[in-house]
Amino acid sequence: MSAVRQVDVLVVGAGPAGLATAARLAAAGVARVEVLDRERQAGGVPRHCAHGGYGTWSHPLTGPAYARLLVTAAERAGAAVRTGVTALDWAGPLALHTVGPSGPETTEARAVVLATGARERPRPARLVPGTRPSGVYTTGELQQAVHLFGQRIGERAVVVGAEDISYRAAATVRAAGAEVVAMLTDLPGPQTAPARAADARLRYGIPLLTDTTVTELLGHGRLSGVRVRHRDGRTAVLPCDTVVFTGDFVPDHELARRGGLTLDTGTRGPVVDGSLRTSRPGVFAVGSVLHPVESAATAAREGAHAAGAVLDALAGTQRPQRLYSVGLSVDPPLRWIAPNRVAPADRLPYVLRTTVPLTRPILHVTQGDRTLHRARLLTEATPNRTLTLTARWTHRVDPEAGPVRVRLTDR
């Protein structure tokens, strides 16, 4: 029999979302807030992102510095952060079976927050054929190898992807002393800021192959090249000893799925309302498990926002979700929206993704034959980049009038 432990709030995942949730709850006076993480060190993905871009404009930080800041804030507020502990399965509505250095345990809580994050799909999940040589990475594996363990990765690398994280992967390749032979994407252009794409092309001489896919990995023992196919059917072999598959994130939703939580077909993460409540009472979800993958700052903001709803749940002042919220879904070319349920009192901004680029996008929010909101976005709609929808229209939602839909047009 495993030991049974009692806490007030159990947070699964010690990344930015989970740590921000725990810090606010502990600072608000919740006595027993515990954060679990299967990694040996807390902080999530930022701890192996040696580049800048974290923190604020006035106080910029590298990823590891930002991770340390979040861990310190949670611990100083009074939360217990336990690493090397894996949540295995549910032991009850608000209880989890775990295993860690001290062996198996069962932890019961008054509320559970899932902050399990997301992961990039590796080569096998992308169904890329060929041999099974060494030298094949995801961005996370590459960053850990280079920044955490100081490993050598090779000399010539191909980066698959052309979104923000792809350019971060290219920078990591250069930091390891290797050359980026090429970046490639199956889309007609890069999915990053024009300045970043131009910098990679002009300063570092990295060619970007658009409308191009990897069709085969070559080499025995060590990667020797990748075969690619262009949209017009032409094929070529790019000689390289390293390939990095970037992007294509999926939520780490195993615990949510095993708990029978309702999952959204678009994000593939738990369905939540504007308070980040899931379909199971007392269980909340925050961060990249909801919408893979947003910035660390977005995840931390969501964690702090969810903590307010957790406090209401602990105090018994929260209204039943299904009585006051309705479904929120999107029409093509939008891929998904999160949160995926909406209530009149919701105030958390929504994040969306599109499958096609649009130069002058307009978002339309409707319920039945009523238009609740219409807004022209200030930026282009680009695949793999976040679009934001304000929540200023939610007070117009009628809980009795059926689902709300969001569509995107260029006029």
N, C-alpha and C positions, 0 to 999 in steps of 0.2 A: 504494500500500500504506500502510495506517495504521500508526503506531508501536505496538509491543506493550510494555505496561508490566506489571510484576509487583508484586503486593501480597500481604499475608497475608490480610486480610479486606477485602472491598469492601462497603460499606453504600450502598444506593441509597435516598436520601431523607434530608434533613436536618431533619426535624421532631423532636418530642420522643422518639419511639421510636428513630429512627435515631441521634440524638445520644447518647441514654442508652446504647445498645448500644456505640457507638464509645468513649465515655468509659470504660466499665468495661473493655473489652478493652484499650485503651491503658494504663490504670492497672494492669492485670494483667500487663503486660510484653510484649504482642503488638507487635512492632516496627513493622509497616507496616499501619496501619489507615487506610483512606481512605473518606470520606463524599462522595457526589456528590449534587448537587441542581440541578435545571434552573432554579430561581429564582435571581435575582441576589443574594439575601440568604438566609442560612440561618436556621432557626428554625421553619419550618412555619407553620401557621395562627395560633398565638399571637401572632406578630409584628404582625398587623393586628387583633388583638382588644384594643382600648384599655381594656376594662373590667377590673375586678379578678376575684378568684376563683381565681387561680393561686398557686403557692407553698404555704405551710403556714399553719396558724392563727396560729402565732407569728411568721411572716415572710411576710405576704401580699404578692402581687405582681400587677402588671398583666400582660397577655399579652406585650407587647413586652419588659418587664423579665425575664419568665420565659424567653423565647426567648433573650435575651442571656446569661442565666445558663447555659443548656444549651450554647450555642455555646462560651462561655468554658471551661466544664468539659471539653468534649471536646478543645478545642485545648490547654489546659494539661496534659491527660493525655498528649498526644502524638499525637492523631489529626489527620490532614490533612483539612480541610473545603474542598471545591472546589465553587464555585457556578457557575451558568451552564453546567453540563455535563448533557447529556441522554443517558440510556441508551437506545439504539435497539433493540437486539436481542441475542440470545445469539450468542457466537462459539465456544462450546464448553460442556461441562458446567458449568464454573465460570469462564467468561470472557464479557465483554460488549463489544459495539461501542458506543462513545460518540462524541459530538461536542460540542465546546466552543469557547472562544475560540481555542485553539491548533489547532483543526481536528479531523479524525477520529482516534480512537485505539481500540486494543483493550487491555482490561485483564484480565489473568488473576489469579485469586486462589486461595487454599486454601479459602476459604469465602465465600459471598455471603449478605448479609442484605437482604431486600426490605422496605423501610419506605416504600412509595410512597403510603400514605395513602388517602384517599377524597375524593369530590367530590359536591356536591349535583346532582341532576338538574335541568337548566335547563328552561325553558318548553317547547322543542320535544320533549324526551324525555318530558315529562308529557302530550304530545298535547293541549295546550290550544289550541283553534282561535281564529281571529280575525285581526286585522291584525298588522302587524309594526312597532309604534311604538317609539320610544325610551322609556326610563323603566322597563324591565323588568330586574330583578336577581335573582341568588341572594344568599344571605347573604354568601358570600365576596366576591362582586363588590361588594356594597354596602359592606362593611367596608373593602375596599381603596380604593374610591373616596373614602370619607369620611376614614378614618384615615391612609392612606398618601399619598393625593394631594390631599386637601383639596378635592375636587370638590363642587359643588352637585348635589343629586339631585332637587329638586322641592319641592312644598309640601304635598301631600296624598298619603299612602301607604296602601296596603292590604297587610297582611302575611298571607301564606298559610301557615298552620301555627299550632300552639298548643303546641309543645314547648319545651324549655329554649332551644334555639337561636333559636326564633321570638321569644321575649321579648328575647333579646340583639339580634336584628335590630330590634325595635321601639325599643330603647334607642338603637341607632345612628341610626335615623331621627330621633329626638328630638335627638340630639347634632348632627345636621346642620341643625337648625332647622326641621324639617318636622313636620307633624301626622300621627299615625297615625289614619286614618279608622276602621279596623276591623281586627281579626284574625279569621280564620275557619279552621275545621277540619271535616273530614268525619266526625269522631268525635263522640260525645255529650258530651265534656267536654275540658278542657285536659289536656295531658300534662306537667305541671310541678308544682312544689311549690305547695300551696294558697296559701301566703303570697305567692308571686310572682304568681300569677294575680289574687289579691285586690288586690295593690298596683297592678298595671296597670289594673284596673277602677276602683278607688276613688280612687287618687291622681292618675292620669293620664287617667281618663275614657275608656279605650279599650274599646269594646264588643267582645265575643267572640261570633261567630256560629257556633254548633255545628251539626252535621249539614248542613254547607253546603259546596258545591264551586264552583270557578270554571269557568264553561262557555264564556266568550269574553272576549277582550281587545278593547277598542274604541279608536278614534282613529287618525288619520293624522298622521304626523310625530311627534307626542307622544301618549302614552297619555292618553285622556280619561275612561276608566272601565273597570270590569270587570263583566261580567254574572255573577250567581251564581244557583245553584239550591239550594233547601232540600230536605230529604229528602221533604217532603210534595208536592213538585212545583212549589211557588211559585218564581217568579223575580223578580229585582230587579237594578237597575244601581246600583253604588256609584261615584259620581264621584270620580276620583283622577287624578293625573298620574304616580304611581309605584306599582309593585307589586313585592313581594319574595317570591319562592318560597323557602321554608325547608325544611330537613330533607330526607327522601327521599334519603339518601346511598347511593352505590354505591362499592364498592372501586375504586381505580385499579389494576386487575389486568392491564393490557395486557401488562406484562412477564412476569408469571406465566403468562398464557395463551399467549404466544408461546413460552415455554420448555417448554410441555407439562406444567406442574405440574397435579396433580389439584385441581379447584376444588369447593368445597362448594356444593350447590344452594341452601342456605338463605342463607348469608352472601354467596355469590358471590365469596368470596375463597379463597385457597389453603387446602387441608386441611392442618392441622397437629396434632401431638400436644402433650402437656404440656410438652415442651421446645421447642416452636415450630419443629420440623423439618417441612419440606414433604416431598412425595413424591420430590423429587430429592435424593440424598445430597449433603450439603455446602451445601444452600441452606435458609435459614431465612426466616421471615416474621414481622413484628411490627407492632403498632399497628393503625391503622384499615383497612389493606388486608385485615385478617382479619375485622373486625367493625365495620362503619360504623354509628355512630361513637361512640367512648367519649371520656372526658375525657383531657386532656393528661397528667394524673398517671397514669392507667391505662396509657397508651401508654408512658410513661417506665418504669414498673415492668416492663412486659413486655419492653422493650428490655434492661433490666438483667438480667432473668431469662434471656432468650435468650443473652446474652453468656456465661453459665455453660455452656450447652450448646455454644456455639461453641468455647469453650476446651477442652471435652472432645473435640470433633471434631478440633481441631488437634493434641491430644495423642494421638489414636488410641484413646481409652478409651470411646467411645460405642458402645452396642449398636445393631444394625440395627433400625430403627423397626418394620418390618412383622412381625418375629418376636416382638415384645414388646408390641405395642399392638393394640387392636381399634377398630372404628368406634364413634362416639358420635353419636347422632341424637336428634331430639325428635319428639313427637307434638303435633298441634294441641291447644290453641290456641297453642302455642309456635311461633315463626317459625324460630329457629335457636339454635345453641349454639356457642361457641368457647372453647377448642380443640375440634376435631371428632374426634379420636382420643384414646384413653385407655390408659395403661399403669399397672401397679401402683405404680410409683415416682413417678408424677406428683404435683406439689404446687401447681401454679398454679391459682388459683380460676378457675371457669368463668363466663362472662357469657352471658346469655340475653335474648331479647325475646319478648314475647307479643303476640298480635293482639287480644285482648279484655281488658277490665278484670275483675279478680277482687278481692274485698274481703279475703278471708282465704286466700291461696293456699298450697297445699302442693305441694312438689316431691317426686316419686317417682323413684328411680333403680333400674332393674332390669336384670338380665342373664338372659335366658331366663325361668325361673320363680322366680329368686332376687331378693329385694329387697336391694339394696346400701345404700340410704340413703333416709330419709324425713325431711323437715324442713318445718315451717311457717315461712313467711317473716314477718319483722316488719313489712314494709310491704306496701301494696297492689300488685298487679300491674297496671301501666298500660302501654298501647301506647306505643312510642317511648321508654320509660324502661328502664334497665338493671336486670335481676335478677341476683343473684350466687349461685352454687352453690359451696359449699366443696369442697375436694378431699380432705377427710379420709376419704372412703370408698374411694379408689382402690386401696388395698392389698387390697381384697376382690375386685378384678377378676381373672377367670381368663382369661389370654390364649388359652386353647384352647376357651372356651365361647361364642364368637360375640359379636355386637355388643351394646353397652350402649344402653339407651333412657332418655330422661328425659321425664316427663309432668308436667303441671300441673293440679291440681284445686282446687276451693274447699271440699273437705271430705275 
